[in-house]
Amino acid sequence: MTRVSTALCVFFCVLFSLSGCARDGRQGLKTDFSADFTAQYGEMELSGRLTYTGEKSLKLELSSPETLEGLTVGYRGGELSLGKNGLLCTADEAYLPAGSFPSMLKTALGSVVSAAENGQLTFDGQEAQTDTPFGSCELTVDSEGIPVTLSLSGRNFSVELSNRSAL
């Protein structure tokens, strides 16, 4: 009986030691997060709050520029929603042009998530790169794996995330 309990103790000590090591470094890409954002899209600077839950949904709440303040854009299950001042309209997401900021952001994040799930996203430290329909996407993450920056090469498109939290 003593050998069995000693073996179990050693097994669990090794198991807990190894699982502790995995927590010390970067934990992989978090695909469910919320963050404030500032973005460069063409000649326009945007800011607001975004919530992303993998490839399932994206919600943007814009705070600038002033003309877009209060506008919400959401994607969920192939449906697009646009809202402002208590009004909400929905449509098939194909109605928003592919080159619009929300569409490009959703596509870039979706490409990153797909590449991570398929083992095609390789990290160099806390930086990663993958291809999207809009070109190469460069991504940096924090120590918890939450995206910090996202940019598309060859396009004037970049997003910086702050006040990040995993969902």
Salt bridges, closest charged atoms under 4 A:
ASP36 OD1 - ARG49 NH1 2.89
GLU93 OE2 - LYS106 NZ 3.32
ASP142 OD2 - ARG164 NE 3.24
